[in-house]
């Protein structure tokens, strides 16, 4: 189980008068994600989703609050935790001079995947994500959708328990998006926990068991997609979000 307790992240920016100004990208976010559950982190650009996921993944240190994986915290168990998780950001860069296979083999090195199991593991992942036709092609020659599949694949090599996915299908065509969504559903069946950040409300409604709606760094609603729609008297999560904020989104 993943537990997030009162996470806050403070930054400093310059205002229009060129004065330093403190602000919270995330301000007191708490929730939990159970084993075998897909939890959607939803909100517009600038809501605080990416900052939140980076803190959960151990890339950013929170200003306040804690993150616990199966009762373990980063301060005392950072290496052990990071062996259990996979993090995909919306702007991950990968070595484009390598082939898909070479990159995945290198990632196996990072996670100490035994050499005797690597070939079978990479071939299994390739088949799952439909990468066989470009498994030995250089990444620089791949399409956007193919490159994103490689990014997902490098998250899978060590068979993580927790997936932290930030805008995993952003910019992809409908076929590539569906392959990734199907993969997420299959990982859930294996008891994996998936945090899935997206601004595609319809996508989240299709795959998420539980939803955390964020706006301006705070949670504005939490629950199942059905419960949120019922409470807001709407028929979809997009309308529910706008009902909760009472109008247009401010993405500044």
C-alpha positions in Angstrom: 0.0 0.0 0.0 1.1 3.5 -0.8 0.3 6.3 1.7 0.7 10.0 1.0 0.3 12.2 4.1 0.1 16.0 3.9 2.6 16.5 1.1 3.6 20.1 0.4 6.1 21.6 -2.0 7.1 25.2 -1.8 8.9 27.1 -4.5 10.1 30.6 -5.0 9.3 32.6 -8.1 9.6 36.2 -9.3 6.4 38.2 -9.4 5.5 41.0 -11.9 7.4 43.5 -9.7 10.5 41.2 -9.9 10.2 40.4 -6.2 10.7 36.9 -4.8 7.5 35.3 -3.9 6.9 31.9 -2.2 4.1 29.6 -3.5 3.0 26.0 -3.0 2.8 23.8 -6.1 1.2 21.2 -3.8 -0.3 22.1 -0.5 -1.3 19.4 2.0 -2.2 16.5 -0.3 -3.1 13.2 1.3 -4.4 9.9 -0.1 -3.7 6.2 -0.3 -3.4 3.7 -3.1 -4.1 0.0 -2.4 -2.5 -3.0 -4.0 -4.1 -3.9 -7.3 -5.6 -0.4 -7.7 -5.4 2.3 -10.4 -5.5 5.7 -8.9 -6.0 8.6 -11.2 -4.4 12.0 -10.4 -6.5 14.4 -12.5 -6.3 18.1 -13.1 -5.4 20.8 -15.7 -1.9 21.9 -16.6 -0.3 23.7 -13.7 -2.5 21.9 -11.1 0.5 20.3 -9.3 0.2 16.8 -10.7 3.8 16.5 -11.9 5.3 18.0 -8.8 3.2 15.5 -6.7 4.4 12.5 -8.7 8.0 13.6 -8.5 7.8 13.8 -4.8 6.2 10.3 -4.6 8.9 8.9 -6.9 11.7 10.4 -4.7 12.9 12.9 -7.3 11.8 15.9 -5.4 12.1 16.2 -1.6 8.8 17.5 0.0 8.8 20.7 2.0 6.5 18.9 4.4 4.7 15.5 4.6 5.6 11.9 4.1 5.5 9.1 1.4 5.3 5.5 2.6 5.5 2.4 0.4 4.4 -0.7 2.4 5.3 1.1 5.6 8.8 2.2 4.4 9.8 5.9 4.0 12.4 7.4 1.8 14.6 8.8 4.6 15.5 5.3 5.8 14.8 3.1 2.9 15.4 5.0 -0.4 17.2 2.3 -2.3 14.8 -0.4 -1.3 11.8 1.7 -2.3 13.2 2.7 -5.7 13.7 -0.9 -6.6 9.9 -1.3 -6.2 8.8 1.6 -8.3 8.8 2.7 -12.0 8.5 6.4 -12.8 7.5 7.7 -16.2 7.5 11.5 -16.7 5.9 13.4 -19.5 9.2 14.5 -20.9 11.5 11.6 -20.3 14.5 11.6 -22.6 16.2 8.4 -23.7 19.4 7.6 -25.5 18.3 7.8 -29.2 21.5 6.3 -30.6 20.8 3.0 -29.0 18.4 0.4 -30.3 15.3 -0.5 -28.3 16.9 -3.8 -27.2 20.1 -2.1 -26.2 18.3 0.4 -24.1 16.2 -2.2 -22.3 19.3 -4.3 -21.7 21.1 -1.3 -20.2 18.0 -0.7 -17.9 18.3 -4.3 -16.8 21.8 -3.5 -15.6 20.5 -0.6 -13.5 18.0 -2.8 -11.8 20.3 -5.9 -11.4 18.1 -8.1 -13.6 20.0 -11.4 -13.9 21.7 -11.8 -17.3 20.2 -15.3 -17.6 16.7 -13.8 -17.5 17.1 -10.6 -19.6 16.5 -11.9 -23.1 13.3 -13.6 -22.1 12.1 -10.6 -20.1 12.8 -8.1 -22.9 11.0 -10.4 -25.5 8.0 -10.7 -23.1 7.8 -6.9 -22.7 8.2 -6.4 -26.5 5.3 -8.7 -27.2 3.1 -7.1 -24.6 3.6 -3.6 -26.0 3.7 -4.6 -29.7 7.4 -3.6 -30.2 8.7 -6.7 -32.1 8.9 -4.8 -35.4 11.3 -2.2 -34.0 13.0 -4.0 -31.2 16.4 -3.7 -32.9 15.9 -0.3 -34.6 17.6 2.8 -33.3 15.4 4.9 -31.1 16.1 8.0 -33.1 14.3 6.4 -36.0 11.1 5.6 -34.1 7.8 7.5 -34.2 6.4 9.3 -31.2 4.1 6.4 -30.3 6.9 3.9 -30.7 9.3 5.9 -28.5 6.6 6.2 -25.8 6.3 2.4 -25.8 10.0 2.1 -25.3 9.7 4.5 -22.3 7.0 2.3 -20.9 9.1 -0.8 -21.5 12.1 0.5 -19.7 9.8 1.0 -16.6 8.8 -2.7 -16.8 12.2 -4.5 -16.9 12.5 -5.0 -13.1 8.8 -6.0 -12.7 8.0 -3.1 -10.3 5.2 -3.2 -7.8 4.4 0.4 -8.2 4.0 2.4 -11.4 4.0 6.2 -11.3 2.9 7.3 -14.7 2.7 11.0 -15.7 0.8 11.7 -18.9 1.6 8.3 -20.3 -0.5 8.7 -23.5 -0.1 12.4 -24.1 0.3 13.1 -27.9 -0.2 9.5 -28.9 -2.6 8.2 -31.6 -5.6 6.1 -30.5 -4.1 2.7 -31.2 -0.8 3.4 -29.3 -2.9 4.9 -26.4 -5.1 1.8 -26.2 -2.1 -0.5 -26.1 -0.7 1.4 -23.1 -4.1 1.5 -21.4 -4.5 -2.3 -21.9 -1.0 -2.8 -20.4 -2.0 -0.8 -17.4 -5.1 -2.9 -16.9 -3.1 -6.1 -17.1 -0.6 -4.9 -14.5 -3.5 -4.1 -12.2 -4.7 -7.7 -12.5 -1.2 -8.8 -11.3 -1.8 -6.8 -8.1 0.4 -3.8 -9.1 -0.5 -0.3 -7.9 -0.6 2.4 -10.6 -0.7 6.1 -10.1 -1.9 7.6 -13.3 -1.7 11.3 -13.9 -3.6 12.7 -16.9 -5.7 15.7 -18.0 -7.7 13.3 -20.3 -10.7 12.9 -18.0 -12.4 10.4 -20.3 -9.3 8.2 -20.2 -9.2 8.2 -16.5 -12.9 7.4 -16.2 -12.3 4.3 -18.3 -9.5 2.8 -16.3 -9.3 4.3 -12.8 -10.7 2.6 -9.7 -10.2 5.8 -7.6 -9.7 9.4 -8.6 -7.9 12.3 -6.9 -8.9 15.7 -8.5 -6.3 18.5 -8.0 -6.6 22.2 -8.8 -4.1 24.9 -7.8 -2.1 22.4 -5.6 -5.0 21.1 -3.5 -7.3 18.1 -3.6 -10.8 19.3 -4.6 -12.4 15.9 -4.7 -11.6 12.2 -4.1 -13.6 9.1 -4.8 -14.6 6.6 -7.4 -15.5 8.0 -10.8 -19.1 7.0 -10.2 -19.3 8.5 -6.7 -17.8 11.8 -8.0 -20.3 12.0 -10.8 -23.2 11.2 -8.5 -22.2 13.8 -5.9 -21.7 16.5 -8.6 -24.9 15.4 -10.5 -22.9 15.1 -13.7 -22.5 12.3 -16.3 -18.7 12.5 -16.8 -15.6 13.5 -14.9 -14.9 16.5 -17.1 -18.2 18.1 -16.2 -17.7 17.0 -12.6 -14.4 18.9 -12.5 -15.9 22.1 -13.8 -18.8 21.8 -11.4 -16.3 21.5 -8.5 -14.3 24.6 -9.5 -17.3 26.6 -10.5 -16.1 27.7 -13.9 -13.1 28.1 -16.1 -9.6 26.7 -15.3 -6.9 29.2 -14.5 -3.6 27.5 -15.7 -1.3 30.4 -14.8 
